[in-house]
Amino acid sequence: VVVRDGRARGVELVDGTVLEADEVVLAAGTVQNPLLLWRSGIGPADALRDLGGAAPTVVADLPAVGRHLSDHAVVTFAAEIDPSTAPDDAPSLMTIALTSSSPDRVNDLQLTPFTRRHPDGRRSLAMSVSLQVPDGEGEVALAADRLDGPPDVRWPFSTAASNVARLREGWRIAARVAGASELLTDAGRTQVTAALAASDEELDELVLA
């Protein structure tokens, strides 16, 4: 991001080309947005200076850039369904649902059902289970001495037992939804039965895999 007189005035590309703009919108994602700001000299001044020879000129000392990192952890449940219910020309994704992992958590899980079309003609009802508001937060920063190197991302998702337990419950909710769909083949019903019979320990391993 090119900053002049305290305002973003455009962006500089990797090859040095500068694109002027009246407004700059960063939409590179949870990890890449703060990294772009760091490369632009916008972030915690001390950390930017610690980059050594690669350090950009600090144009704005904003200690929160790269902190308070959070993201959605996702697991996906799937069970086979009657292929006739999902023909090739049918939509793969039609709806999204919110649900709660426990009475004290409101709409903290998102279920995204979609069709998996297997090469051998089988079909599966898959549901990604996304944890919307995980407990805890992390940080993202540039690695020392390299502006273009791999980022240093720290997100202690698995250290909060509540995160794992909530996704575990979401997996079971997805299995129950699939079991109630009346679309399952015999193989699909077996998959649902096995999922609902799995122990907490087995599902925790799946969540953390």
N, CA, C and O of each residue as an XYZ file, in Angstrom:
836
protein
N       0.858     -1.180      0.000
C       0.000      0.000      0.000
C       0.899      1.237      0.000
O       1.793      1.364      0.837
N       0.660      2.126     -0.925
C       1.432      3.371     -1.023
C       0.759      4.423     -0.153
O      -0.404      4.769     -0.364
N       1.500      4.923      0.822
C       0.957      5.920      1.748
C       1.690      7.237      1.555
O       2.917      7.299      1.627
N       0.910      8.302      1.306
C       1.469      9.652      1.199
C       0.604     10.609      2.007
O      -0.624     10.577      1.927
N       1.260     11.454      2.780
C       0.550     12.450      3.593
C      -0.478     11.797      4.508
O      -1.554     12.343      4.752
N      -0.120     10.598      5.015
C      -0.990      9.946      5.978
C      -2.185      9.245      5.397
O      -3.071      8.832      6.145
N      -2.247      9.093      4.087
C      -3.386      8.424      3.445
C      -2.898      7.389      2.435
O      -1.840      7.540      1.823
N      -3.696      6.335      2.278
C      -3.412      5.343      1.242
C      -3.741      5.950     -0.115
O      -4.854      6.418     -0.356
N      -2.749      5.930     -0.989
C      -2.927      6.568     -2.299
C      -2.909      5.578     -3.457
O      -3.087      5.965     -4.612
N      -2.694      4.304     -3.149
C      -2.648      3.304     -4.201
C      -1.900      2.078     -3.719
O      -1.695      1.894     -2.519
N      -1.493      1.236     -4.664
C      -0.743      0.026     -4.324
C       0.453     -0.102     -5.265
O       0.403      0.295     -6.429
N       1.521     -0.665     -4.723
C       2.704     -0.961     -5.533
C       2.773     -2.460     -5.753
O       2.741     -3.226     -4.790
N       2.867     -2.892     -7.000
C       2.915     -4.302     -7.340
C       4.328     -4.855     -7.141
O       5.273     -4.100     -6.911
N       4.456     -6.155     -7.232
C       5.748     -6.803     -7.022
C       6.799     -6.285     -7.999
O       7.972     -6.170     -7.643
N       6.392     -5.976     -9.213
C       7.363     -5.517    -10.215
C       7.666     -4.027    -10.118
O       8.387     -3.486    -10.956
N       7.120     -3.357     -9.099
C       7.390     -1.935     -8.910
C       6.351     -1.012     -9.507
O       6.388      0.193     -9.259
N       5.424     -1.543    -10.288
C       4.363     -0.729    -10.865
C       3.471     -0.172     -9.756
O       3.061     -0.906     -8.857
N       3.173      1.121     -9.821
C       2.304      1.757     -8.833
C       0.961      2.072     -9.476
O       0.895      2.736    -10.510
N      -0.098      1.592     -8.858
C      -1.454      1.868     -9.309
C      -2.069      2.886     -8.357
O      -2.294      2.594     -7.183
N      -2.336      4.066     -8.866
C      -2.939      5.115     -8.044
C      -4.425      4.831     -7.851
O      -5.076      4.269     -8.732
N      -4.958      5.222     -6.692
C      -6.373      5.001     -6.416
C      -6.855      5.987     -5.364
O      -6.103      6.367     -4.466
N      -8.112      6.398     -5.481
C      -8.704      7.271     -4.469
C      -9.025      6.512     -3.197
O      -9.083      7.088     -2.111
N      -9.232      5.208     -3.346
C      -9.580      4.378     -2.200
C      -8.926      3.019     -2.372
O      -8.927      2.461     -3.469
N      -8.369      2.482     -1.294
C      -7.715      1.178     -1.323
C      -8.448      0.252     -0.358
O      -8.604      0.569      0.821
N      -8.897     -0.893     -0.868
C      -9.588     -1.887     -0.043
C      -8.737     -3.151     -0.018
O      -8.452     -3.735     -1.064
N      -8.333     -3.572      1.177
C      -7.587     -4.822      1.317
C      -8.583     -5.955      1.533
O      -9.395     -5.912      2.457
N      -8.513     -6.965      0.678
C      -9.418     -8.106      0.786
C      -8.629     -9.381      0.527
O      -9.036    -10.225     -0.272
N      -7.495     -9.513      1.212
C      -6.607    -10.651      0.988
C      -6.785    -11.748      2.026
O      -6.119    -12.781      1.954
N      -7.673    -11.538      2.991
C      -7.944    -12.593      3.956
C      -7.354    -12.329      5.334
O      -6.611    -11.372      5.554
N      -7.719    -13.221      6.252
C      -7.357    -13.070      7.661
C      -5.855    -12.996      7.884
O      -5.393    -12.227      8.727
N      -5.087    -13.785      7.140
C      -3.640    -13.824      7.317
C      -2.944    -12.788      6.444
O      -2.046    -12.090      6.916
N      -3.337    -12.677      5.196
C      -2.595    -11.826      4.265
C      -2.849    -10.337      4.455
O      -1.966     -9.533      4.156
N      -4.016     -9.940      4.939
C      -4.265     -8.508      5.149
C      -3.251     -7.876      6.098
O      -2.625     -6.879      5.736
N      -3.066     -8.424      7.309
C      -2.066     -7.799      8.187
C      -0.652     -7.866      7.625
O       0.149     -6.964      7.869
N      -0.328     -8.928      6.871
C       1.002     -9.010      6.280
C       1.209     -7.910      5.239
O       2.292     -7.333      5.144
N       0.170     -7.625      4.464
C       0.258     -6.528      3.496
C       0.461     -5.194      4.208
O       1.230     -4.349      3.749
N      -0.228     -5.010      5.325
C      -0.068     -3.775      6.080
C       1.348     -3.664      6.644
O       1.957     -2.595      6.600
N       1.866     -4.770      7.172
C       3.247     -4.760      7.681
C       4.218     -4.378      6.567
O       5.099     -3.542      6.769
N       4.060     -4.988      5.393
C       4.973     -4.688      4.277
C       4.869     -3.222      3.863
O       5.791     -2.662      3.272
N       3.736     -2.619      4.183
C       3.506     -1.217      3.830
C       3.972     -0.267      4.923
O       3.824      0.947      4.789
N       4.536     -0.803      6.008
C       4.983      0.045      7.100
C       3.881      0.424      8.059
O       4.008      1.391      8.810
N       2.798     -0.335      8.037
C       1.655     -0.070      8.909
C       1.528     -1.228      9.883
O       1.196     -2.343      9.481
N       1.790     -0.976     11.159
C       1.755     -2.047     12.140
C       2.527     -1.644     13.385
O       2.810     -0.463     13.586
N       2.871     -2.622     14.227
C       3.624     -2.315     15.445
C       5.043     -1.874     15.093
O       5.815     -2.654     14.536
N       5.386     -0.643     15.412
C       6.650     -0.063     14.959
C       7.855     -0.878     15.421
O       8.775     -1.118     14.639
N       7.860     -1.302     16.671
C       9.016     -2.049     17.183
C       9.212     -3.351     16.411
O      10.339     -3.702     16.061
N       8.120     -4.067     16.146
C       8.220     -5.330     15.415
C       8.679     -5.091     13.980
O       9.453     -5.877     13.435
N       8.205     -4.011     13.371
C       8.633     -3.707     12.005
C      10.132     -3.402     11.965
O      10.833     -3.846     11.056
N      10.610     -2.658     12.932
C      12.039     -2.326     12.954
C      12.890     -3.568     13.208
O      14.030     -3.652     12.753
N      12.327     -4.527     13.935
C      13.066     -5.760     14.231
C      13.280     -6.626     12.998
O      14.026     -7.604     13.052
N      12.636     -6.280     11.885
C      12.825     -7.057     10.662
C      14.205     -6.842     10.054
O      14.571     -7.500      9.079
N      14.956     -5.935     10.622
C      16.330     -5.737     10.165
C      16.394     -5.094      8.794
O      15.689     -4.125      8.511
N      17.260     -5.652      7.939
C      17.466     -5.066      6.629
C      16.225     -5.075      5.754
O      16.124     -4.290      4.812
N      15.284     -5.951      6.056
C      14.061     -6.024      5.255
C      12.995     -5.059      5.742
O      11.927     -4.960      5.138
N      13.273     -4.341      6.834
C      12.249     -3.522      7.469
C      11.770     -2.408      6.540
O      12.589     -1.681      5.977
N      10.452     -2.267      6.373
C       9.927     -1.132      5.615
C       9.964      0.127      6.482
O      10.115      0.034      7.700
N       9.833      1.262      5.885
C       9.724      2.505      6.643
C       8.403      2.529      7.393
O       7.348      2.295      6.803
N       8.452      2.806      8.677
C       7.225      2.839      9.470
C       6.445      4.105      9.132
O       6.939      5.216      9.323
N       5.233      3.934      8.632
C       4.391      5.086      8.301
C       3.236      5.238      9.281
O       2.635      6.309      9.371
N       2.922      4.177     10.016
C       1.858      4.262     11.024
C       2.117      3.199     12.081
O       2.155      2.008     11.773
N       2.294      3.628     13.323
C       2.527      2.702     14.436
C       1.187      2.244     14.984
O       0.550      2.939     15.775
N       0.766      1.053     14.547
C      -0.528      0.494     14.962
C      -0.279     -0.886     15.570
O      -0.246     -1.882     14.848
N      -0.105     -0.951     16.889
C       0.284     -2.211     17.539
C      -0.704     -3.357     17.343
O      -0.308     -4.517     17.456
N      -1.969     -3.078     17.054
C      -2.964     -4.146     16.955
C      -2.927     -4.894     15.625
O      -3.529     -5.961     15.506
N      -2.232     -4.355     14.623
C      -2.192     -5.022     13.314
C      -1.449     -6.346     13.436
O      -0.281     -6.374     13.824
N      -2.116     -7.424     13.109
C      -1.538     -8.756     13.221
C      -1.893     -9.456     14.519
O      -1.565    -10.628     14.702
N      -2.551     -8.759     15.411
C      -2.949     -9.375     16.670
C      -4.439     -9.709     16.639
O      -5.145     -9.369     15.689
N      -4.901    -10.377     17.687
C      -6.313    -10.755     17.822
C      -6.766    -11.633     16.642
O      -7.906    -11.534     16.188
N      -5.866    -12.484     16.158
C      -6.188    -13.356     15.025
C      -7.209    -14.413     15.422
O      -7.088    -15.056     16.465
N      -8.206    -14.575     14.578
C      -9.180    -15.643     14.757
C      -9.610    -16.123     13.381
O      -9.512    -15.386     12.399
N     -10.081    -17.352     13.313
C     -10.523    -17.902     12.035
C     -11.501    -19.027     12.323
O     -11.679    -19.434     13.471
N     -12.130    -19.523     11.271
C     -13.097    -20.599     11.429
C     -12.407    -21.949     11.287
O     -11.791    -22.232     10.259
N     -12.510    -22.775     12.315
C     -12.062    -24.162     12.196
C     -13.202    -24.984     11.613
O     -14.366    -24.769     11.952
N     -12.865    -25.929     10.734
C     -13.896    -26.662      9.997
C     -13.610    -28.161     10.004
O     -12.470    -28.585      9.816
N     -14.645    -28.953     10.221
C     -14.620    -30.389      9.964
C     -15.784    -30.703      9.032
O     -16.774    -29.972      9.005
N     -15.670    -31.771      8.280
C     -16.716    -32.108      7.314
C     -17.190    -33.538      7.515
O     -16.397    -34.478      7.524
N     -18.504    -33.683      7.675
C     -19.125    -34.999      7.759
C     -19.759    -35.317      6.408
O     -20.255    -34.420      5.726
N     -19.745    -36.590      6.020
C     -20.363    -36.986      4.749
C     -20.966    -38.373      4.861
O     -20.434    -39.249      5.543
N     -22.094    -38.554      4.172
C     -22.754    -39.859      4.121
C     -23.348    -40.043      2.730
O     -23.832    -39.089      2.120
N     -23.308    -41.277      2.236
C     -23.788    -41.546      0.876
C     -25.307    -41.418      0.791
O     -26.040    -41.808      1.700
N     -25.755    -40.853     -0.341
C     -27.187    -40.690     -0.599
C     -27.551    -41.327     -1.931
O     -26.677    -41.686     -2.720
N     -28.828    -41.462     -2.168
C     -29.335    -42.006     -3.426
C     -28.862    -41.110     -4.569
O     -29.177    -39.920     -4.566
N     -28.120    -41.631     -5.545
C     -27.604    -40.796     -6.634
C     -28.694    -40.049     -7.397
O     -28.442    -38.973     -7.938
N     -29.891    -40.602     -7.446
C     -30.968    -39.942     -8.208
C     -31.397    -38.628     -7.576
O     -32.029    -37.807     -8.241
N     -31.065    -38.410     -6.303
C     -31.452    -37.162     -5.640
C     -30.491    -36.021     -5.935
O     -30.751    -34.878     -5.559
N     -29.378    -36.322     -6.608
C     -28.386    -35.288     -6.913
C     -27.861    -35.488     -8.319
O     -26.707    -35.881     -8.490
N     -28.677    -35.227     -9.331
C     -28.210    -35.383    -10.714
C     -27.101    -34.394    -11.043
O     -26.870    -33.425    -10.320
N     -26.422    -34.666    -12.153
C     -25.256    -33.866    -12.517
C     -25.583    -32.385    -12.695
O     -24.746    -31.532    -12.403
N     -26.794    -32.068    -13.173
C     -27.126    -30.675    -13.456
C     -27.798    -29.978    -12.275
O     -28.273    -28.852    -12.417
N     -27.843    -30.623    -11.126
C     -28.448    -30.012     -9.944
C     -27.421    -29.161     -9.199
O     -26.222    -29.420     -9.301
N     -27.869    -28.153     -8.455
C     -26.922    -27.345     -7.664
C     -26.187    -28.201     -6.646
O     -26.747    -29.155     -6.105
N     -24.933    -27.859     -6.388
C     -24.164    -28.580     -5.375
C     -24.383    -28.021     -3.982
O     -24.257    -28.740     -2.991
N     -24.715    -26.728     -3.904
C     -24.906    -26.055     -2.619
C     -26.164    -25.209     -2.703
O     -26.317    -24.399     -3.617
N     -27.077    -25.403     -1.734
C     -28.349    -24.687     -1.813
C     -28.686    -23.897     -0.557
O     -29.496    -22.972     -0.624
N     -28.102    -24.224      0.570
C     -28.504    -23.543      1.800
C     -27.390    -23.621      2.835
O     -26.483    -24.447      2.734
N     -27.477    -22.757      3.817
C     -26.559    -22.755      4.963
C     -27.405    -22.623      6.216
O     -28.388    -21.882      6.230
N     -27.031    -23.334      7.261
C     -27.799    -23.290      8.511
C     -26.899    -22.930      9.677
O     -25.725    -23.298      9.706
N     -27.455    -22.210     10.635
C     -26.766    -21.930     11.878
C     -27.374    -22.765     12.994
O     -28.582    -22.997     13.027
N     -26.523    -23.211     13.901
C     -27.001    -23.976     15.049
C     -26.080    -23.702     16.233
O     -25.077    -23.001     16.101
N     -26.423    -24.254     17.373
C     -25.675    -23.984     18.601
C     -25.099    -25.270     19.159
O     -25.750    -26.315     19.140
N     -23.883    -25.186     19.654
C     -23.219    -26.369     20.196
C     -23.702    -26.707     21.600
O     -23.552    -27.842     22.050
N     -24.284    -25.724     22.300
C     -24.776    -25.947     23.659
C     -25.756    -24.830     23.997
O     -25.811    -23.830     23.282
N     -26.535    -24.977     25.077
C     -27.525    -23.943     25.421
C     -26.921    -22.561     25.695
O     -27.602    -21.552     25.513
N     -25.672    -22.497     26.124
C     -25.065    -21.206     26.435
C     -24.287    -20.613     25.261
O     -23.631    -19.582     25.408
N     -24.357    -21.262     24.099
C     -23.710    -20.738     22.888
C     -24.784    -20.563     21.818
O     -25.461    -21.522     21.449
N     -24.935    -19.351     21.327
C     -26.001    -19.067     20.370
C     -25.417    -18.970     18.962
O     -24.580    -18.113     18.675
N     -25.878    -19.867     18.094
C     -25.478    -19.850     16.679
C     -23.957    -19.786     16.498
O     -23.447    -19.003     15.696
N     -23.249    -20.619     17.253
C     -21.789    -20.619     17.145
C     -21.283    -21.622     16.116
O     -20.077    -21.720     15.889
N     -22.192    -22.366     15.492
C     -21.816    -23.336     14.463
C     -22.556    -23.031     13.166
O     -23.732    -22.669     13.181
N     -21.860    -23.180     12.055
C     -22.489    -23.055     10.746
C     -22.387    -24.384     10.016
O     -21.300    -24.947      9.890
N     -23.517    -24.884      9.535
C     -23.555    -26.104      8.736
C     -23.735    -25.717      7.275
O     -24.673    -25.006      6.915
N     -22.827    -26.195      6.446
C     -22.917    -25.917      5.010
C     -23.035    -27.239      4.267
O     -22.021    -27.876      3.979
N     -24.256    -27.662      3.951
C     -24.432    -28.931      3.234
C     -24.161    -28.764      1.741
O     -24.541    -27.758      1.142
N     -23.507    -29.750      1.154
C     -23.253    -29.711     -0.279
C     -23.157    -31.134     -0.803
O     -22.980    -32.082     -0.038
N     -23.277    -31.268     -2.109
C     -23.246    -32.580     -2.750
C     -21.837    -32.921     -3.198
O     -21.167    -32.121     -3.849
N     -21.398    -34.117     -2.841
C     -20.154    -34.653     -3.385
C     -20.511    -35.644     -4.482
O     -21.267    -36.588     -4.256
N     -19.965    -35.425     -5.662
C     -20.194    -36.316     -6.795
C     -18.924    -37.130     -7.022
O     -17.900    -36.588     -7.438
N     -18.992    -38.423     -6.749
C     -17.824    -39.288     -6.864
C     -17.665    -39.782     -8.297
O     -18.658    -39.942     -9.006
N     -16.429    -40.028     -8.734
C     -16.192    -40.471    -10.120
C     -16.935    -41.745    -10.489
O     -17.259    -41.945    -11.660
N     -17.213    -42.615     -9.520
C     -17.894    -43.876     -9.832
C     -19.416    -43.752     -9.816
O     -20.124    -44.756     -9.893
N     -19.919    -42.525     -9.715
C     -21.369    -42.313     -9.762
C     -22.030    -42.189     -8.406
O     -23.190    -41.785     -8.324
N     -21.331    -42.522     -7.353
C     -21.914    -42.363     -6.019
C     -22.086    -40.881     -5.690
O     -21.407    -40.019     -6.246
N     -23.008    -40.613     -4.775
C     -23.240    -39.261     -4.300
C     -23.198    -39.270     -2.779
O     -23.601    -40.240     -2.138
N     -22.706    -38.179     -2.214
C     -22.699    -38.045     -0.760
C     -23.275    -36.693     -0.374
O     -23.057    -35.684     -1.045
N     -24.012    -36.704      0.721
C     -24.408    -35.457      1.358
C     -23.294    -35.099      2.336
O     -23.116    -35.761      3.359
N     -22.557    -34.057      2.016
C     -21.463    -33.609      2.885
C     -21.907    -32.357      3.615
O     -22.677    -31.557      3.083
N     -21.429    -32.192      4.816
C     -21.728    -30.983      5.588
C     -20.467    -30.496      6.271
O     -19.911    -31.172      7.137
N     -20.021    -29.309      5.870
C     -18.912    -28.704      6.598
C     -19.472    -28.043      7.853
O     -20.480    -27.339      7.810
N     -18.802    -28.284      8.951
C     -19.204    -27.732     10.238
C     -18.149    -26.706     10.629
O     -16.997    -27.061     10.874
N     -18.534    -25.446     10.687
C     -17.594    -24.365     10.911
C     -17.856    -23.718     12.267
O     -18.987    -23.345     12.577
N     -16.808    -23.589     13.070
C     -16.908    -22.923     14.369
C     -16.796    -21.421     14.144
O     -15.745    -20.925     13.739
N     -17.884    -20.697     14.408
C     -17.954    -19.293     14.045
C     -17.168    -18.359     14.968
O     -16.528    -17.416     14.504
N     -17.220    -18.622     16.256
C     -16.538    -17.740     17.204
C     -15.682    -18.602     18.133
O     -16.092    -18.886     19.258
N     -14.507    -19.019     17.680
C     -13.653    -19.863     18.528
C     -13.140    -19.096     19.737
O     -12.982    -17.876     19.695
N     -12.886    -19.822     20.801
C     -12.290    -19.219     21.987
C     -10.799    -19.028     21.767
O     -10.154    -19.838     21.101
N     -10.260    -17.968     22.323
C      -8.837    -17.679     22.180
C      -8.535    -16.891     20.921
O      -9.381    -16.770     20.035
N      -7.353    -16.367     20.847
C      -6.928    -15.608     19.675
C      -5.435    -15.792     19.460
O      -4.710    -16.212     20.362
N      -4.993    -15.474     18.266
C      -3.595    -15.660     17.929
C      -2.979    -14.417     17.337
O      -3.492    -13.311     17.508
N      -1.863    -14.607     16.631
C      -1.132    -13.497     16.026
C      -0.568    -13.930     14.681
O      -0.318    -15.113     14.446
N      -0.375    -12.959     13.808
C       0.298    -13.203     12.533
C       1.320    -12.095     12.341
O       1.036    -10.925     12.597
N       2.509    -12.469     11.890
C       3.586    -11.502     11.716
C       4.480    -11.937     10.568
O       4.433    -13.088     10.133
N       5.296    -11.011     10.081
C       6.299    -11.352      9.092
C       7.487    -12.016      9.785
O       7.849    -11.646     10.902
N       8.079    -12.982      9.127
C       9.284    -13.608      9.657
C      10.454    -12.641      9.528
O      10.454    -11.773      8.656
N      11.434    -12.789     10.385
C      12.563    -11.866     10.412
C      13.332    -11.850      9.094
O      13.587    -12.892      8.490
N      13.695    -10.646      8.666
C      14.606    -10.408      7.537
C      14.050    -10.792      6.171
O      14.794    -10.802      5.190
N      12.748    -11.110      6.083
C      12.170    -11.439      4.774
C      10.753    -10.901      4.687
O       9.886    -11.297      5.467
N      10.514    -10.008      3.747
C       9.159     -9.487      3.567
C       8.286    -10.465      2.796
O       7.061    -10.436      2.913
N       8.922    -11.341      1.998
C       8.159    -12.246      1.149
C       8.217    -13.696      1.629
O       7.772    -14.604      0.926
N       8.762    -13.910      2.818
C       8.888    -15.275      3.313
C       7.606    -15.782      3.945
O       6.617    -15.053      4.016
N       7.613    -17.033      4.405
C       6.432    -17.601      5.068
C       6.100    -16.793      6.330
O       7.002    -16.411      7.076
N       4.828    -16.537      6.567
C       4.458    -15.766      7.753
C       4.595    -16.589      9.026
O       4.619    -17.820      8.994
N       4.683    -15.899     10.116
C       4.692    -16.532     11.436
C       3.270    -16.443     11.980
O       2.847    -15.395     12.469
N       2.539    -17.544     11.890
C       1.135    -17.565     12.307
C       1.013    -18.392     13.579
O       1.446    -19.543     13.628
N       0.429    -17.803     14.587
C       0.218    -18.497     15.855
C      -1.253    -18.397     16.212
O      -1.756    -17.325     16.548
N      -1.929    -19.525     16.135
C      -3.354    -19.560     16.489
C      -3.571    -20.784     17.368
O      -3.640    -21.903     16.860
N      -3.677    -20.592     18.661
C      -3.727    -21.731     19.585
C      -5.121    -22.341     19.688
O      -5.660    -22.498     20.783
N      -5.700    -22.685     18.532
C      -7.061    -23.240     18.524
C      -7.178    -24.462     19.414
O      -8.111    -24.569     20.210
N      -6.233    -25.387     19.280
C      -6.365    -26.680     19.946
C      -6.088    -26.604     21.442
O      -6.386    -27.547     22.176
N      -5.515    -25.479     21.905
C      -5.241    -25.378     23.337
C      -6.494    -25.061     24.141
O      -6.487    -25.182     25.366
N      -7.557    -24.662     23.479
C      -8.827    -24.409     24.162
C      -9.712    -25.641     23.997
O     -10.223    -25.901     22.907
N      -9.890    -26.395     25.070
C     -10.700    -27.619     24.998
C     -12.115    -27.314     24.543
O     -12.764    -28.167     23.937
N     -12.604    -26.116     24.823
C     -13.963    -25.746     24.427
C     -14.115    -25.735     22.910
O     -15.171    -26.100     22.394
N     -13.071    -25.319     22.186
C     -13.150    -25.304     20.724
C     -13.333    -26.716     20.181
O     -14.178    -26.957     19.319
N     -12.540    -27.637     20.691
C     -12.608    -29.023     20.232
C     -13.960    -29.625     20.577
O     -14.559    -30.318     19.754
N     -14.444    -29.369     21.780
C     -15.725    -29.929     22.204
C     -16.880    -29.391     21.366
O     -17.818    -30.127     21.059
N     -16.822    -28.130     20.999
C     -17.909    -27.540     20.207
C     -17.941    -28.095     18.787
O     -19.014    -28.356     18.243
N     -16.762    -28.275     18.186
C     -16.733    -28.884     16.852
C     -17.145    -30.348     16.908
O     -17.781    -30.856     15.985
N     -16.782    -31.025     17.994
C     -17.219    -32.417     18.175
C     -18.744    -32.498     18.179
O     -19.326    -33.372     17.537
N     -19.386    -31.587     18.903
C     -20.849    -31.575     18.942
C     -21.415    -31.216     17.574
O     -22.441    -31.759     17.165
N     -20.752    -30.305     16.862
C     -21.203    -29.956     15.517
C     -21.157    -31.135     14.566
O     -22.041    -31.295     13.724
N     -20.127    -31.964     14.697
C     -20.017    -33.182     13.887
C     -21.212    -34.091     14.146
O     -21.795    -34.641     13.212
N     -21.566    -34.244     15.395
C     -22.698    -35.114     15.739
C     -24.018    -34.520     15.251
O     -24.905    -35.254     14.818
N     -24.149    -33.206     15.320
C     -25.356    -32.569     14.789
C     -25.461    -32.830     13.291
O     -26.540    -33.148     12.792
N     -24.348    -32.698     12.571
C     -24.362    -32.947     11.128
C     -24.755    -34.388     10.831
O     -25.510    -34.647      9.893
N     -24.252    -35.316     11.617
C     -24.603    -36.726     11.411
C     -26.091    -36.949     11.660
O     -26.734    -37.706     10.932
N     -26.642    -36.300     12.678
C     -28.075    -36.461     12.958
C     -28.929    -35.842     11.852
O     -29.968    -36.389     11.483
N     -28.488    -34.706     11.330
C     -29.213    -34.080     10.213
C     -29.212    -35.003      9.006
O     -30.249    -35.203      8.373
N     -28.054    -35.567      8.684
C     -27.967    -36.493      7.554
C     -28.860    -37.701      7.785
O     -29.537    -38.161      6.866
N     -28.865    -38.217      9.011
C     -29.676    -39.388      9.313
C     -31.159    -39.134      9.191
O     -31.932    -40.062      8.950
N     -31.572    -37.875      9.356
C     -32.995    -37.534      9.270
C     -33.433    -37.157      7.861
O     -34.604    -36.853      7.633
N     -32.493    -37.176      6.912
C     -32.798    -36.660      5.580
C     -33.620    -37.601      4.720
O     -34.243    -37.159      3.754
N     -33.639    -38.897      5.047
C     -34.327    -39.926      4.251
C     -33.767    -40.041      2.842
O     -34.440    -40.551      1.946
N     -32.552    -39.575      2.640
C     -31.899    -39.679      1.328
C     -30.808    -40.734      1.310
O     -30.236    -41.017      0.257
N     -30.515    -41.315      2.451
C     -29.324    -42.141      2.581
C     -29.476    -43.517      1.947
O     -30.554    -44.111      1.936
N     -28.365    -43.996      1.424
C     -28.276    -45.389      1.006
C     -27.960    -46.231      2.245
O     -27.775    -45.698      3.339
N     -27.902    -47.549      2.057
C     -27.514    -48.407      3.185
C     -26.117    -48.024      3.688
O     -25.867    -47.992      4.892
N     -25.218    -47.737      2.752
C     -23.870    -47.339      3.141
C     -23.907    -46.030      3.922
O     -23.172    -45.864      4.896
N     -24.758    -45.105      3.499
C     -24.873    -43.831      4.199
C     -25.401    -43.998      5.607
O     -24.928    -43.343      6.536
N     -26.388    -44.881      5.771
C     -26.925    -45.127      7.117
C     -25.852    -45.742      8.016
O     -25.777    -45.437      9.206
N     -25.032    -46.602      7.439
C     -23.926    -47.176      8.215
C     -22.942    -46.095      8.647
O     -22.437    -46.121      9.769
N     -22.668    -45.139      7.750
C     -21.755    -44.048      8.083
C     -22.310    -43.174      9.211
O     -21.567    -42.750     10.096
N     -23.603    -42.910      9.175
C     -24.228    -42.108     10.233
C     -24.184    -42.851     11.558
O     -23.849    -42.272     12.591
N     -24.524    -44.134     11.524
C     -24.503    -44.936     12.751
C     -23.123    -44.951     13.380
O     -22.982    -44.809     14.594
N     -22.097    -45.124     12.541
C     -20.727    -45.154     13.051
C     -20.322    -43.801     13.633
O     -19.643    -43.742     14.658
N     -20.733    -42.726     12.987
C     -20.392    -41.390     13.482
C     -21.023    -41.129     14.838
O     -20.375    -40.581     15.730
N     -22.283    -41.515     15.002
C     -22.961    -41.258     16.262
C     -22.493    -42.186     17.373
O     -22.690    -41.896     18.553
N     -21.876    -43.296     17.002
C     -21.367    -44.227     18.009
C     -19.937    -43.899     18.436
O     -19.433    -44.476     19.399
N     -19.284    -42.981     17.732
C     -17.890    -42.664     18.030
C     -17.779    -42.000     19.398
O     -18.651    -41.230     19.800
N     -16.721    -42.299     20.088
C     -16.492    -41.731     21.413
C     -15.984    -40.293     21.296
O     -15.568    -39.851     20.225
N     -16.026    -39.572     22.422
C     -15.475    -38.223     22.434
C     -14.013    -38.233     22.021
O     -13.572    -37.367     21.266
N     -13.265    -39.203     22.509
C     -11.839    -39.271     22.196
C     -11.605    -39.473     20.704
O     -10.709    -38.857     20.127
N     -12.399    -40.326     20.081
C     -12.241    -40.569     18.655
C     -12.567    -39.297     17.834
O     -11.879    -38.976     16.865
N     -13.614    -38.600     18.243
C     -13.983    -37.403     17.515
C     -13.000    -36.263     17.761
O     -12.764    -35.441     16.875
N     -12.432    -36.213     18.955
C     -11.412    -35.201     19.227
C     -10.216    -35.390     18.306
O      -9.655    -34.413     17.809
N      -9.824    -36.627     18.076
C      -8.712    -36.896     17.155
C      -9.057    -36.431     15.746
O      -8.205    -35.897     15.035
N     -10.315    -36.637     15.343
C     -10.747    -36.200     14.014
C     -10.687    -34.683     13.919
O     -10.194    -34.149     12.926
N     -11.180    -33.980     14.935
C     -11.194    -32.526     14.931
C      -9.784    -31.957     14.857
O      -9.548    -30.955     14.182
N      -8.850    -32.596     15.548
C      -7.495    -32.070     15.621
C      -6.593    -32.555     14.495
O      -5.448    -32.115     14.386
N      -7.093    -33.452     13.660
C      -6.264    -34.004     12.590
C      -5.889    -32.928     11.565
O      -5.192    -33.218     10.593
